[in-house]
Amino acid sequence: MNDRERAVRDAVIDIERFAAQSGWDGPVRIFALIRAAEALARNPELARELPADVVAEAQQNSEVIFSVEQEGLPQADTLEALLAQLAWPDEVDGAAIVAERIVVPPEAEASLPTDPHAAIEALSQHPDREDVRMVVGVMRGGESWCAMRTRSNDDPDAVIESPDAVPGLVAALSATFED
């Protein structure tokens, strides 16, 4: 893993831990990912607002990433519709998303009702359901990292990580950087 990939991984893990502090059943959250050294070069006053160790790390490693939670997200009925409304200025080097989903075995998915509201109700009542919190981060250069935590094993040491654990969400978030 190179420094850039490690920086994306570290940012996603930090966001996952931050989201975990809020507990379960939270809203979708979106974060801008910004290379810290570049942000400090553009805005030196920022150094006064950050802990000294964060500034020192950013000065030593140009790949360190700041995550900035985005507030006032546009209204959307689906995750896909929300992502379709996002666009990022050039100063934003990447983005991350936190989303919770209900996962059931494939055979249970096949028998879900076609009505979305009925399907959600069926999923929430299914005895083999698993609640999963996914954190996906992508960079303009194509690097990505995913972290997933299950409610049934809600422990920071049990977080599953990989660059492509949630390929559909990686692709959808990457598309927010396309012109």
N, C-alpha and C positions, 0 to 999 in steps of 0.2 A: 504494500500500500504506500503510495507516494504522499508527500506532505499535503497536497491539495485534497486528495481523497480522505486523508485522516482529518483534515479540517472540516469537511462536510460531515463525516461520521461524528466528530466531536460536537458539532452544532446540533445535529439531530438528537444525539443522546442527551445533551443539555435541555433541549426543548421537551423531550419525552419526560425527563425528570421534573421539569417545571410543570408540565401538564398533569403529571401524576399527583402533584401536591393539591390539585383542585378536586381530586376524586373522580368518580365515574359519572356518566350521564351528562357530560359537558357538551357545549356547542362546538361546531367546527371552528378551528382557529387557524389563522394564516399568519405567516411570519416572512418578512423580507430578510434575506441573507446578504450581508454586506462585508466585504473584506475590511477588517479593522484598520490595517495600516493605511489603506487608501482613504477610508473615512476620516481618520485622524489627520492625514495630510490635507484633505479638503477643508476640514473644520477643526483646527487645533484646539479651540475652546472645549471641544468634546472631552479632551483629556481631563479637564477639571471636574467633569460630571461622573467619571468612571473610577472604579477602584484602581489604585496604583498598580496592583499586580496584573490587572487586565491590560492596562496601558503598556506595561513593561513587556508582557507576552506578545502583544501586537507589534511592538517595536522590534522584537527579536525574531518573529516569524511572520513573514508577509502573507501567509495563507490563513492566519487566524480569522475567524468569522464572527461578526456580531449578528445576533438575531433580534429583529424588531417586530413585535407583535403589531398587526394591523387592526385598527379599530374601525368601526363604522362600515363593516362589510356590506356590499349590496345584498338586497333581498333576493333569494333564489329558492325554488322548490326542491332542487336537487343539488348534489355536490357538483355534478357536471355543469349545471347551469351557473353555479357560482364561479367555477373556474373559467368558464367561457367569458365572464365579465371582467376578469382580471387582466391588467396590463402593467408593466413595470418600467420605470424610468431607467436610463442607462446606468445610474449610480447603484442600482440594485443588481447584485451579482448572482443571486439565486433566490429561491423561495422554499418554504416548508409549510406543510399542512398537518394538522392534527385532526383526526376524524375517528369516531367510534362506529363500529358496525356489529351486527349480529351475524354470526357464522353458524351454519348448520351443516350436517353431512350432505353430500351431493344428492342422495336419494330423497332427502327431505325437501331440497330445493325443487326437485322435479314435480312435487305435488303441491307447490304453493299456488294460491289463488292468483289470477291475473290482475285483479284490482289491487293497486299499490297499497291502499290503506288496509285491505283485508290481508294482504301478504305480510305487512309489518305486524299486524296482530297475530297472525299464525306463527311468525318467526319468534315473537316475544313469548309465546306460550309453549314453544316446542321444548320437550324435555332434554334434548341433546344440544340445545343452543349454547353458544359460547360468545360472550361479549369480548370484543377485541378493540384495543386502542392502537391506531396506526399513526406513526409519524413518518412522513416522507419528505426528504429534502432533495432538491435538484439545483444544479448550478448551470449557468449559461453555457459553460464549456462541456456539459454532458455528464459530469460527475453526479452521482446520486447515492443516497443511503436511506435505508428504511429501518425502523424499529417498531416492534409490535409487542404489546403486553396484553395478557388475557386477565379477565377479572377473576377467574378461578385460580390463577397463579399470580396474584398481584404482588410481585416482588421485583425490585430492581435487578436482582441477580438472575431473574428468569426472562428478561427481555430478549426477544429474538431479533437478531440484526443481520442485515445483508444489503448489498448495493441494489438488489432487484427483487426483494421479497414481495413487493406489491407492484408488479409491472404496469398494470393499467393506470394506477395512480401516479406512478413515475412519469408515464407518457402524458397523462392529462396535465400534470403540473408543468412539465417541460413545455407543453404547447402554449402556456401563458407567456412564454418568451419569444414566440414566433411572431413575425410581423404579418 
